[in-house]
């Protein structure tokens, strides 16, 4: 489906460009969000008539976004999650969580503005892009920790999992060895009992 872009859309084009997109992408995203018009004769004429107004509005929005960028760029948002000693989250941190954290911090950010290739699933500091305008972005740090104390330590540059990982691995190996030894002992004991039962059975048969 051919559409006329009403603003810059990443990986598609600039305002005024006519581009071919999948019908579903146009109907579900570009058209309802006012980012494009169907590229028919009437809309082409409409765009040309409104181009100056659209460009002025885009400049106004970009200026507003740049003002927010100055304040937002470099900000940090803390997200508390349960996680294993090695740092693996029991769950994940998604765009909604980040947007809510930034909003609580005084910034009006919707989850659609948060650019996240995949949900965050480990503790640590994660740089995340926030798209304030098609031409303006800010980078924030998402501090994912188990407690506020850990978040503060991570912010100071500490790795809250390093000094525990080796101990955890050693404990896990030791537990595994103990478990294997117990299994082997149980198997041997079961074998001895079976051998004893067989010997007793043979003895009974001989006596009979």
C-alpha positions as CSV (number, residue, x, y, z in Angstrom):
1,X,0.0,0.0,0.0
2,X,1.3,3.4,-1.0
3,X,1.2,6.1,1.7
4,X,2.4,9.7,2.1
5,X,4.5,10.3,5.2
6,X,3.4,13.2,7.4
7,X,6.6,13.1,9.4
8,X,9.9,11.4,9.4
9,X,9.5,7.6,10.1
10,X,12.7,5.7,10.8
11,X,13.7,3.2,8.1
12,X,10.8,4.5,5.8
13,X,11.5,8.1,4.8
14,X,11.0,11.8,5.4
15,X,7.9,14.0,5.5
16,X,6.3,14.1,2.1
17,X,7.8,10.8,0.8
18,X,5.5,8.3,-0.8
19,X,6.4,4.9,0.3
20,X,5.1,1.4,-0.2
21,X,4.3,-0.4,3.1
22,X,2.4,-3.6,4.1
23,X,-1.3,-2.9,4.5
24,X,-1.4,-4.1,8.1
25,X,1.4,-1.7,9.1
26,X,-0.4,1.2,7.4
27,X,-3.9,0.4,8.9
28,X,-2.7,-0.5,12.4
29,X,0.1,2.0,12.9
30,X,0.8,4.7,10.4
31,X,-2.7,5.8,9.5
32,X,-4.4,5.7,13.0
33,X,-1.4,7.6,14.6
34,X,-1.5,10.3,12.0
35,X,1.9,9.5,10.6
36,X,0.7,9.0,7.0
37,X,-2.1,9.3,4.6
38,X,-3.2,6.9,1.9
39,X,-1.4,8.0,-1.3
40,X,-4.5,8.8,-3.5
41,X,-5.0,11.8,-5.6
42,X,-7.1,13.7,-3.0
43,X,-4.6,13.1,-0.2
44,X,-1.7,14.1,-2.4
45,X,-3.4,17.4,-3.1
46,X,-4.3,17.8,0.6
47,X,-0.7,17.2,1.7
48,X,0.6,19.8,-0.8
49,X,-2.0,22.3,0.5
50,X,-1.0,21.6,4.2
51,X,2.7,21.1,3.7
52,X,3.8,24.5,5.1
53,X,1.5,24.0,8.1
54,X,2.8,20.5,8.7
55,X,6.4,21.6,8.5
56,X,5.8,24.4,11.0
57,X,4.1,22.0,13.4
58,X,6.9,19.5,13.0
59,X,9.4,22.3,13.8
60,X,7.4,23.2,16.9
61,X,7.2,19.7,18.2
62,X,10.9,19.1,17.5
63,X,11.8,22.2,19.5
64,X,9.7,21.0,22.4
65,X,11.3,17.5,22.2
66,X,14.8,19.1,22.2
67,X,14.0,20.9,25.4
68,X,12.9,17.7,27.0
69,X,16.0,15.9,25.7
70,X,18.3,18.3,27.5
71,X,16.7,17.3,30.8
72,X,16.1,13.6,30.1
73,X,19.3,12.6,28.5
74,X,21.6,10.9,31.0
75,X,18.8,10.4,33.6
76,X,18.5,7.1,35.5
77,X,15.5,5.1,36.4
78,X,15.6,2.3,39.0
79,X,13.5,-0.8,38.6
80,X,13.5,-3.3,41.5
81,X,13.1,-7.0,40.5
82,X,13.7,-10.4,42.1
83,X,16.7,-12.2,40.7
84,X,19.0,-15.1,41.3
85,X,22.4,-14.7,42.9
86,X,24.0,-14.7,39.4
87,X,21.8,-11.8,38.3
88,X,19.2,-13.6,36.2
89,X,15.7,-11.9,36.7
90,X,12.7,-13.9,37.7
91,X,10.7,-12.2,35.0
92,X,11.8,-9.2,32.9
93,X,11.7,-5.4,32.5
94,X,9.7,-4.2,29.6
95,X,9.0,-0.8,27.9
96,X,6.0,-0.2,30.1
97,X,8.1,-0.5,33.3
98,X,10.7,1.9,32.0
99,X,8.0,4.4,30.8
100,X,6.3,4.2,34.2
101,X,9.6,4.8,36.0
102,X,10.4,7.9,34.0
103,X,6.9,9.2,34.4
104,X,7.2,8.8,38.2
105,X,10.4,10.8,37.9
106,X,8.5,13.7,36.3
107,X,8.9,13.0,32.6
108,X,5.9,12.3,30.4
109,X,6.9,9.2,28.5
110,X,4.7,6.6,26.9
111,X,5.9,3.0,26.5
112,X,5.7,3.3,22.7
113,X,8.5,5.9,22.9
114,X,10.9,3.5,24.7
115,X,13.1,1.7,22.2
116,X,13.9,-1.8,23.5
117,X,15.0,-4.6,21.2
118,X,14.1,-7.2,23.8
119,X,13.0,-7.2,27.5
120,X,15.8,-6.8,30.0
121,X,16.3,-10.1,31.9
122,X,19.5,-9.5,33.9
123,X,20.5,-7.1,36.8
124,X,22.8,-4.2,36.0
125,X,22.8,-0.8,34.2
126,X,21.3,-0.8,30.8
127,X,21.4,2.2,28.3
128,X,17.9,2.6,26.7
129,X,16.8,5.0,24.0
130,X,13.7,7.1,24.3
131,X,12.3,8.6,21.1
132,X,10.9,12.0,21.9
133,X,10.3,13.0,18.3
134,X,11.1,11.3,14.9
135,X,14.3,13.4,14.8
136,X,15.1,13.6,18.6
137,X,16.1,10.9,21.0
138,X,17.5,10.7,24.5
139,X,19.5,8.0,26.3
140,X,18.6,7.0,29.8
141,X,20.1,4.4,32.2
142,X,17.8,1.7,33.5
143,X,19.2,0.5,36.8
144,X,17.8,-3.0,37.5
145,X,18.5,-4.3,41.0
146,X,17.0,-6.5,43.7
147,X,17.0,-3.7,46.3
148,X,17.4,0.0,46.5
149,X,20.8,-0.6,48.2
150,X,22.0,-2.7,45.3
151,X,20.8,-0.1,42.9
152,X,22.9,2.5,44.7
153,X,25.9,0.2,44.6
154,X,25.5,-0.4,40.9
155,X,25.2,3.3,40.3
156,X,28.6,3.7,42.0
157,X,30.1,1.1,39.5
158,X,29.9,-2.0,41.7
159,X,28.9,-5.3,40.2
160,X,26.6,-6.8,42.8
161,X,26.8,-10.3,41.4
162,X,30.6,-10.7,41.0
163,X,31.5,-11.5,44.6
164,X,28.7,-14.0,44.9
165,X,29.0,-15.9,41.6
166,X,32.1,-17.9,42.4
167,X,30.8,-18.9,45.8
168,X,27.5,-19.9,44.3
169,X,29.1,-22.0,41.6
170,X,31.3,-23.7,44.2
171,X,28.3,-24.4,46.4
172,X,26.4,-25.7,43.4
173,X,29.2,-28.0,42.4
174,X,29.6,-29.3,46.0
175,X,25.9,-29.9,46.3
176,X,25.9,-31.7,43.0
177,X,28.8,-33.9,44.1
178,X,27.1,-34.7,47.5
179,X,23.9,-35.5,45.6
180,X,25.7,-37.8,43.2
181,X,27.5,-39.5,46.1
182,X,24.2,-40.0,47.9
183,X,22.7,-41.5,44.7
184,X,25.6,-43.9,44.3
185,X,25.4,-44.9,47.9
186,X,21.7,-45.5,47.6
187,X,22.3,-47.6,44.4
188,X,25.0,-49.7,46.1
189,X,22.8,-50.2,49.2
190,X,19.9,-51.2,47.0
191,X,22.2,-53.6,45.1
192,X,23.5,-55.2,48.4
193,X,19.9,-55.7,49.5
194,X,19.0,-57.3,46.2
195,X,22.0,-59.5,46.4
196,X,21.2,-60.5,50.0
197,X,17.6,-61.2,49.0
198,X,18.8,-63.4,46.1
199,X,21.2,-65.3,48.3
200,X,18.5,-65.9,50.9
201,X,16.2,-67.1,48.2
202,X,18.8,-69.5,46.8
203,X,19.4,-70.8,50.3
204,X,15.8,-71.4,50.9
205,X,15.4,-73.2,47.6
206,X,18.5,-75.4,48.4
207,X,17.1,-76.3,51.8
208,X,13.7,-77.2,50.3
